[in-house]
Amino acid sequence: MWTESGIPGQGNVNRGLYTVNTSIACGLKGVLWFLGSSLMNPETFEWNTTGGDIAKVNREIMPLAVEIPRLGNPLAIYSTPITRTLKDRDLPDGKQEMMPPGLEGHAFPADFWIRPESGEFVMGLFKDAGGRDAVFIANHNTYAGQDVALAFSVPVKASAFSRQMGRWQPLTVRKNSLGLPLGPAGGELLRFEK
């Protein structure tokens, strides 16, 4: 199972949410949790700490259950460089910045119509069932939030899927850019109409 962070109140939930959100950006469509005595007390059927953490991750992801399969497979996966590890620690070997391990060949192309201006994240690019561009953005940092800013080379109408409301909500695009917070280990589903 996931390792603890050493930060009180954080650990398995953050690591589990990070794993699921970054996997969705890379094309994951569903999560299957193997339930058993490692997650709950077999006599009382109460969650243990790990089972409770998985239940919290599941509650965060479940509102996306209908939308994620509609996206199909990612057309591309792009990443920003990182300045901190996924555990919010200094990078190895005194590096100030690097591409995340496994994503070295996935930097945003210079001529791509979406340009990251701030934040450290991986982004899966999709087409939804209506042919609109959709992206899933996942935070590279398990324990620190990001202020994500995106700039667009073409005019767009943007919306985000609200997990709390269970529907798409319009986002404000000003001067061909938008900003949004991305929580620790967080992920957001966005849709664009050009």
C-alpha positions as CSV (number, residue, x, y, z in Angstrom):
1,M,0.0,0.0,0.0
2,W,1.1,3.6,-0.1
3,T,3.6,5.0,2.3
4,E,2.8,7.6,4.9
5,S,3.8,11.2,4.4
6,G,4.8,11.9,8.0
7,I,2.4,14.9,7.9
8,P,-0.4,14.5,10.5
9,G,-3.7,14.0,8.8
10,Q,-2.1,13.3,5.4
11,G,-0.7,10.2,3.9
12,N,-2.6,7.4,2.2
13,V,-5.5,9.7,1.0
14,N,-3.1,12.0,-0.7
15,R,-1.0,9.3,-2.2
16,G,-4.1,7.4,-3.4
17,L,-5.7,10.5,-4.9
18,Y,-2.4,11.4,-6.6
19,T,-2.2,7.9,-8.1
20,V,-5.8,8.0,-9.4
21,N,-5.7,11.6,-10.7
22,T,-2.4,11.2,-12.5
23,S,-3.6,7.9,-14.0
24,I,-6.8,9.5,-15.3
25,A,-4.7,12.2,-17.0
26,C,-2.9,9.3,-18.7
27,G,-6.1,7.5,-19.8
28,L,-7.3,5.5,-16.7
29,K,-11.1,4.9,-17.0
30,G,-11.9,3.0,-13.7
31,V,-10.5,2.0,-10.4
32,L,-11.1,-1.4,-8.8
33,W,-10.4,-1.6,-5.1
34,F,-9.7,-5.1,-3.7
35,L,-11.7,-5.2,-0.5
36,G,-10.8,-7.6,2.3
37,S,-9.3,-8.0,5.7
38,S,-6.5,-5.6,4.8
39,L,-9.1,-2.8,4.5
40,M,-11.7,-3.6,7.0
41,N,-12.3,-5.5,10.2
42,P,-13.8,-8.9,9.1
43,E,-15.8,-9.1,12.4
44,T,-17.3,-5.6,12.5
45,F,-17.1,-4.7,8.8
46,E,-15.7,-1.3,9.8
47,W,-13.0,0.3,7.7
48,N,-9.5,0.3,9.1
49,T,-7.3,3.4,8.4
50,T,-6.3,2.2,4.9
51,G,-9.9,1.3,4.0
52,G,-11.2,4.7,5.2
53,D,-8.5,6.4,3.1
54,I,-9.6,4.5,0.0
55,A,-13.2,5.4,0.7
56,K,-12.3,9.1,0.8
57,V,-10.4,8.8,-2.5
58,N,-13.4,7.0,-4.0
59,R,-15.8,9.7,-2.9
60,E,-13.6,12.3,-4.6
61,I,-13.4,10.4,-7.9
62,M,-16.9,8.9,-8.2
63,P,-18.6,12.1,-9.4
64,L,-16.4,11.7,-12.5
65,A,-17.7,8.1,-13.2
66,V,-19.9,9.1,-16.1
67,E,-17.7,11.8,-17.7
68,I,-14.3,10.0,-17.7
69,P,-15.4,7.1,-20.0
70,R,-16.9,9.6,-22.5
71,L,-13.4,11.0,-23.2
72,G,-11.9,8.0,-24.9
73,N,-8.2,7.6,-24.9
74,P,-5.8,10.5,-24.5
75,L,-4.6,12.1,-27.8
76,A,-1.5,13.4,-26.0
77,I,0.0,13.6,-22.5
78,Y,1.9,16.7,-21.6
79,S,3.7,17.7,-18.5
80,T,5.3,20.8,-17.0
81,P,8.6,20.5,-15.3
82,I,8.6,20.1,-11.5
83,T,10.6,22.0,-8.8
84,R,9.6,19.7,-5.9
85,T,9.1,15.9,-5.7
86,L,5.7,14.3,-5.4
87,K,6.2,14.3,-1.6
88,D,6.9,18.0,-1.7
89,R,10.6,17.6,-1.1
90,D,13.7,19.0,-2.7
91,L,14.6,17.5,-6.1
92,P,17.5,15.0,-6.1
93,D,21.1,15.9,-6.8
94,G,20.5,19.6,-6.1
95,K,18.4,20.1,-9.3
96,Q,16.2,23.2,-9.4
97,E,13.9,21.9,-12.1
98,M,13.4,18.6,-14.0
99,M,10.8,16.7,-15.9
100,P,9.0,14.2,-13.7
101,P,10.3,10.6,-14.0
102,G,8.6,8.8,-16.9
103,L,7.4,12.0,-18.5
104,E,10.8,13.2,-19.8
105,G,9.6,13.2,-23.5
106,H,6.3,14.8,-22.7
107,A,7.0,18.6,-22.4
108,F,4.3,20.9,-23.8
109,P,5.2,21.7,-27.4
110,A,6.1,25.3,-28.0
111,D,3.4,25.7,-30.7
112,F,0.6,23.9,-28.7
113,W,-2.6,25.9,-28.4
114,I,-2.6,25.5,-24.6
115,R,0.4,26.9,-22.8
116,P,1.0,26.4,-19.1
117,E,2.0,29.7,-17.4
118,S,2.1,28.5,-13.8
119,G,1.6,25.3,-11.8
120,E,3.2,21.9,-11.9
121,F,0.9,19.3,-13.5
122,V,0.4,16.5,-16.0
123,M,-2.3,17.0,-18.6
124,G,-4.1,14.5,-20.7
125,L,-5.7,15.9,-23.9
126,F,-8.9,14.2,-25.0
127,K,-11.8,14.7,-27.4
128,D,-15.2,14.2,-25.8
129,A,-18.2,12.5,-27.4
130,G,-19.3,15.8,-29.0
131,G,-15.8,16.4,-30.5
132,R,-14.9,19.1,-28.0
133,D,-11.4,19.4,-26.6
134,A,-11.2,18.2,-23.0
135,V,-8.2,18.0,-20.6
136,F,-7.6,16.3,-17.3
137,I,-5.1,18.1,-15.2
138,A,-3.4,16.4,-12.3
139,N,-1.2,17.9,-9.7
140,H,2.4,16.6,-9.6
141,N,2.6,17.4,-5.9
142,T,0.9,15.1,-3.4
143,Y,1.1,17.6,-0.5
144,A,1.1,21.1,-1.9
145,G,-1.6,22.8,-4.0
146,Q,-0.8,24.6,-7.3
147,D,-2.1,27.8,-8.8
148,V,-2.5,26.7,-12.4
149,A,-2.6,29.3,-15.1
150,L,-3.2,28.4,-18.8
151,A,-2.9,30.7,-21.8
152,F,-4.5,29.9,-25.1
153,S,-3.3,30.8,-28.6
154,V,-6.9,30.7,-29.9
155,P,-10.1,32.1,-28.4
156,V,-11.9,29.5,-26.2
157,K,-15.0,29.0,-24.1
158,A,-14.0,27.0,-21.0
159,S,-15.9,24.9,-18.5
160,A,-15.0,22.7,-15.6
161,F,-16.8,19.6,-14.3
162,S,-18.0,20.4,-10.8
163,R,-17.9,17.3,-8.7
164,Q,-20.0,18.9,-6.0
165,M,-22.8,19.8,-8.4
166,G,-22.3,16.9,-10.8
167,R,-22.4,19.1,-13.9
168,W,-20.3,21.4,-16.1
169,Q,-19.8,25.0,-14.9
170,P,-18.5,27.8,-17.1
171,L,-15.1,29.3,-16.4
172,T,-14.0,32.8,-17.0
173,V,-11.4,33.3,-19.7
174,R,-9.8,36.7,-19.7
175,K,-7.4,37.8,-22.4
176,N,-7.1,34.2,-23.6
177,S,-6.0,32.9,-20.2
178,L,-7.6,31.3,-17.1
179,G,-6.4,30.4,-13.7
180,L,-7.6,27.7,-11.3
181,P,-6.5,26.2,-8.0
182,L,-5.4,22.6,-8.0
183,G,-5.4,21.0,-4.5
184,P,-2.7,18.7,-3.2
185,A,-2.8,15.5,-5.3
186,G,-5.8,17.1,-7.0
187,G,-7.2,16.8,-10.5
188,E,-9.6,18.8,-12.6
189,L,-11.6,18.0,-15.8
190,L,-11.9,20.9,-18.2
191,R,-13.6,21.3,-21.5
192,F,-12.9,23.8,-24.3
193,E,-14.8,25.0,-27.3
194,K,-12.8,26.9,-29.9
